[in-house]
Amino acid sequence: MKKVNLKIKDKIMLMNMGILIPVITFIYIITINNLYSNVIKSSIDFLTKESYNTQLYIENYIEKDQDLDAETSFINKGPLINTYLANKLNFRTQIYDKTGNILSDSVMNNLNLYNEDITDSINGNKAYVVKKIDGNMYVLFSSPIYFKNVTLGCIRYIYPLHSGQEIINNMFVIMGIIACLSVFISWILSRLFSEKIAGPIKELKIVSEKIAKGEYDNKIEIESGDEIEDFAKTFNLTTESIKNYIESLKEEKQKQKNFLDNVTHELKTPLTAIIGYSELIPRLENKKDVEDSLIYIKKEGRRLLKLVEELLELSKIGKAEFNVDRNGNNLCEVIEEALNVIQLRAKKYDIEIIKEIFDTNLFIDKDKTKQVILNVLDNAIKYSECTSIIVKMEEKDSCVILSIIDDGIGIEKNHLDKLFEPINGVKKVNSISKNGNGLGLCICKEIMKKQNGDIEIYSEEKKWTSVKIIFRKSY
């Protein structure tokens, strides 16, 4: 047998190809399999969680129907329940009775989808199969439905894997392209520039490790005049894109946090009033005082309900801010309502409320304006250590100015400019409350700006603080 003599370049090339091709193939197979497994696992986790919600929903639904036994109610209400779940989840669902007969299918067709998952589910186990339907992959996930430890039947989710399958297919193509390119480039470089490969690859490895640790400012600087240099430039662009994307995620997370903080603060004021009056009622002997307290509780309860409805609406349309609904309202009446809400707390801390107000109609959002006034009064009670609060109105040019002045400890000058910033507050050691979140005045500023008004704060340390809420008469 004739001995084959290979040059060193050929040996390097064959050695590199012999290592590179199996490694790429192995990574290719492992990655695709892992990606497929993760898509399936993610889908199963989602459907498992949803099955618990469905169990609770159906159980509560059946409990309300006291005219029929649970099994009959489940059979009769099955189609209605299935329609609701399919509309809610936006994918196909089926409901089976305990014998395996289908009660309802949100999509009517002639395909027989009965599989072992239905049998397992009726026997009390959650089960699933992955099946191709009309050329598309689906997870058929079945979960038993119980009522008082008795199996009524099961629900099956027919969950499409379109997006996951698309990701797998795209990854399949991308990794195939990358694999082919890697082999081709390695073959060329092994023959022509084998001695120059180690340096750039080492540099790429070092920078990749730094980027993997979150150090996105690192750049690859390679001036080889070939594909490696182009790859380095593309890598830098990709790194910059990742950095920008992560920054945008952080900003979005902060917006969501701010929105949650705003919601918490919005809900706090009416809840405080409701709790205060509910605690007062058992100590009241006069029937009229009890009735008045119940009226305030009802008003604040309705305001709280309206606020919750608004928050739910904002959540549906994906907004993270509050809108104002301006109408003609008597500012004097709004002030009186706010004073009635906080009068118990003011009395508790022996704070005298002095009013100098008059009737005037303005184009404002009544509830939001009341919230602003309550917030300012609440801050005065909690933080100022005052003995009296003056609430007075005055007209100046085309404005109505509501001033809320306390004779408390005042605010340091270096803090005044920061009071309207989110997550900023002035916390006093001896104040009634040390738990302010610093969001109240920020919200008040936003509300007044949206009403074509403003809010300003003036203070002299150890003497007084004056908050001016400015309303413009023009629409």
N, C-alpha and C positions, 0 to 999 in steps of 0.2 A: 504494500500500500504506500503510495507516494505521500511523503510528508509535506504538509502545507506550511509554507513560511509566510508569516505576516509581518508587515512593518509595524513599528511601535505605534504610529498614528492609527493604523487599522486596529491594533489591539486595544488602544485607548477608546477608539470609537465603539468597537464591539463590546468592550467591558461596560462602557457607559450605557449603551443601548440595552445590554443584558440586565443591567440593574434598573435602569429608568423605566423600561416598558413594564416589567412585572410590578414595580412599585406603583406606577400610575394606574395600572389596571386594578390593583388591590384597593388603592384609595378610591378609585372610581366606583368599584362595587360596594365597598363599605359605606361610602357617602350616600349613594343612592338608596341602599337598604336602610340606613339610619334615617334618612330623610323620609322615606316611605313609612317607616315605623313611627316616627315622630308625628307625621300627619295623622296616622290612624289613632295613635295614643291621644293626641290632642282632641280629636273628634270624640273618642270614647269618653274622655274626661268631661268634655262639655255636655255630652248626652247623659252621662251619669248624674251630673249635677241637675240637669234639667228634669230628669226623671223624678228626683225628690220633690222638686217644685210641683210637678204634675200630680204626684201622689197626694200632696197636701191639698192641691186645688180640687181634685176629684173627691177626696174624702170630705172636705168642707161642703162641696156642692151636694153630695148625697145626704149629708146630715141635715141639710135644710129641707129636703123632701121627706117629710114625716108621714105622708100618706101611703107610701109604698115601702116594701122591704128593700134592703140595700141592693140585692142582685137584680130585682126588677127595675129599680130606679136606674141602675147602671146600664142595663140593656136599653131602656127607653131613652135615657139621656145621652147615650153613647155618641150618636151622630152630632148632637149639639155641642157636646164637649170636644169632640174631634175637630169640628169646624172652628171652634174658638182657638184651640191649640195650634192648628195649622196656620190660621191667620196671624197668630201671635209670633210663631216661630219662623214663618215664611218658608217652610219646606213641608214635604209630604208626611202625613202621619196616618196611622191605622189603629183601630181599636178592635180587639178580639174578646169574645166571651171566654168563660173558663173551659169550654169544650173545644176551643180552637176555631170556632166559626167567626168570621169577620162581621163586625157590627157596622163599621163605617170606614171609608177610605176617602181621604181628602182629594185624591185624584182618581177618577174612574177610568180604568182601562182593562184590557183583557189579559194582562200579564199575570201569571201565577207566581206570587212571591212567597208562597208558604215554604218556610225553611225550619231547620231544627231550632232556631232561636225562639220561635213561637212556642214549641213544645217545652223547651227549657224554662221559658218565662212563665208559662202556665203552671209549671211545677214549683214555682217560687224563686227562680234564679234569674238574675240579669244576664242576658246573652246577646251576642251579636255575630253577624257574618258580614264579610265584605263581598259584594256582588256587582257584576257589570250589568247594567240595564240600559238598553238602547245605545250601547257604545260608551256609556259613562259609568264611572265607578261610584258606588254608594256604600255607606255603612248602614246595615239593617240592624238597629239596636232595639231590643225588646225588653220591657221592664214590667214585672207583675204589678197589678193594682190590688191593694188590700183594703178591706174595711173591717175593723175590729178583728184583725188576725185571720180573716177569711178571704181567700183569693177570689176576686170577682172576675178576673180576666187579665188582659195585659194591653199595654200600649206599645206600638212599634213606631220608632222614628226612622224614616228613610232619608238619611242625611247625605246630601250630595258632596262629593269630594272634588268638585270642579276646580276650585282654586288650588287645593293641595295637589291635584293631579297635574294642573298646569305648571305649578312650581317644580314638580318632579320632572316633567317633560322638558321644561326650560333648562333645569339643572343638568338633565341628561345630555341635552345638546351642547350646553355651555362647557360642561366638563369634557365632553367628547372633543370639542374644538380645542379646548385648552390642552388636552392630552396630546392631540395630534401636533399642535404647534410646539409643545414642549419637546416632543421626540424629534421633530424636524430641526428645530433650532439647536438642540443638543448635538445632533448628528453633524450639522454644519460647523458648529463651534469646536466640536471634538477634532475635526479634521484640520481646521485652519488656525484656531486660536486656543487650543487646549490649555496652554500655559497661562492664558489671561482670564480664564473662567473663574478661578478660585477667588480672586480679589473682589470683583463686583458681587458675586453671590454672597460672600461673607458680609459685605457692606449691606446688602439687601436684607440679610438675615438679622443683622443687628438692629436696623431701623424698624423692621417688622415687629421684633420683640418689644421695642419701645412703644410702638403704636398699639400693640396688643395690650400694653399696660396703661394706655390712655394718654400717652405723650404724643399728641397729634401735631405738634409743631415741628417734629423732626422731618427733614427732607433728605431725599437721596440725590446726591450730586455725582453723576457719572458722565464722563465725556469720552465715550468710547467710539462714538460715531456709528453705532450699529443698533440692532434690535434691543439690546440691554439698556441702552440709553433711552430709547423710546419707551420701553417698559417702565423705566424709572420715572419718566415724566408722567406716564399714565397712572402709575402708583401714587405719585404725589397729588395728582388731581383727585384720585379716588380718596386719598387720605383727607384732603381738604373738604371734599363732599361729605365724608363721614363726620368730620369735625363740625361742619355747619349743621348737619342733621342732628347731631347730639345737642348742639346749642339750642336748636329750635325745640327739641324735646324738653330741655330744661326750662325754656321760657314757657312752654305750654303747661308744664307741671306747676310752675310758679303761678300762672294764671288760674289754674284749677284750685290751687291752695288758697289764693286770695279770694276766689269765689266762695269756697267753703267757709273761710273766715267771715266773709261778709254775711253769708247766710246765717251763721251762728249768731252774729251780732244782731241781725235783723229779728231773729226769733226771740232773743233774750228779753226785749223790752215788754211786749205784751204778756209773756209768760210771767215776768216779775210782777206785773200788775195783777194778773189772775191769782197768783199764789198769795199775794199780799191781802187781797180782799177775801179770799177763801179762808185765810187764817183769822181774819178779823170777825167774820160773821158769827162764829160760836160765842164771841164775847159781847155781841151787841144785844141789847134788851129792847130797844125801840124798833118796832116793826118797820117803820119808814126807813130807818138806817139800814136794816137788812135788805129791804127792797132796792134801795139805792145801790148798795154794794152788789147785789145780784145783777142790776142793770149794767154796772161797770164791767162785771165779769163777762156778761153777755157781749158787750161792745168789744172788749179786748179779745174775746174768743172769736168773734166774727172777723176782727182785723187779722188775727193769727191765721184763721182759715183762708182768708183772701191772700195773705202773704204766701202761705204754703201752695195755694193754687198757682200763684204767679211764678213761684220757684219751679213747680212742675212744668209749667208752660215754657219757661226759659230752658229747662233741661231738654224738653222735646225738640226745640228749635236750635239747640246747641249754642245758646248765648250765655255769657258769664257776666252780665251786667243788668241793672235794674232800669226800667223805663218809668217815666212819670206820666200820669193821666191828669192833665190840668183842666179844671172846671171852675166856675164861679163859686167861691166859698167865702164865708165871713171869717176873717182871721181871728177875730175876738172869740168866736165860738170854738175854733180849733185850739186856741190857747187855754180856754177854760177846760176843755176836755183833757188836755195834757196836764193841767194843774190838778184836776180831780184824780188822775191816775197816780200822781206822785205825792198827793197830800198826806197819805198814811206814813210814808217814809220820812217826809219832812217833819211831821208831828213826832215821829219816833225819836228823831235826833234834835228835837226842840229848835227847829229852824222856822223862822217866821217868813211867810210869803207876802210880799207887798205888791199889789197890782195897780198899775196905772195904764189901763187899756181902754180902747174904744172900738165901736163897730166900724168895720171897713171891708168892703168886698174886693177880693183879689182873684186873679186867674191862677189858681194853684192846685197842686195835688194834695187833697186834704190829708190822706193817711201818711204820705211821705213827709209833708210839712209837720204833722204831729210827731212823727218819728224824730225829726231834727230837733224840735223843741224838747221832747222827752230826753233825748240824748244829752243836750246841753244841761238841762236841769239835773239829770242823773249824775253827770260829771261834777256839778257843783255840790251836790249832796255827798257824793262818795269821796271827793278828793280835796275840796277847798277848806274843810273844817270851819265853815261859816256859821253864823248865827241868824243871818237873814239873807233873803234873796229878793231883789227888786225885779219885777217884770213890767217893763213899760214900753209903750209904743209912741212913735213920733213920725210926723210927715215932714219930708225934706225934699224939695224939688219934685221929681216924679217918682219918688221912692217912699215906701213905708218901712221904717226901721224898728225892729223888735230888739230891745236890749235886755239881756239877762245879766244882772250884776250881783255878785256876791261879795261879802265883806270878809272873805277868807284869807288864806295865807299867800295867795297870789302865785304867779309862775315866774321862774327865772327867765331873764331876757334871752339867754342863749337857747332856751327851749321853745320859745314862741314860734320861730320860723319852721320848726320841725313837727308841730302838732298836727298838721294836715297831711303828713306823710304816712303811708301804710306802715303798720307794725311800729309805730312810734307813740310814746305816751310819757306822761310825767307821773312818776310814782313817788308818793310821799310816804315817809316812814310812819307817820301818825295818822294817815288818812283812814277813813272807814273801810275802804276796799283797796287791796293791793293787787287785784287780779284783772285789771283792765288790759284788753288786748291791743289797744292803740288803733283800732280800726274805726271807731265811732265817728270821729271828726272827719276822717277821710271820706266816709260814706256821706256825711252831712254836706260836705263841700261839693261832692258830685251831685247830690240831689238838688242843691240850690243852684248850681251852674245849669242844670237841665231845666230849671224853672226860670231861667234868665235872671237869677238873683246871685247872691254871694253870702259868705259868712266870714266875719273877721273877729280876731281876738286881741284884746288889749289887757294889760295887767301891770300892776305895781306890786312888787314882792312884799309880802307880809302885810298888805293892805286890802287889795281888792282885785277882782278879775271881771272884765266886761266882755260879753260875747254879743256881737251885733249881727243879727240875721236880717239881711237886706232883701226886700221884695220890690220889684219894679211894677208900677201900675200898668204899663203898656203890655199888650198881649204879645 
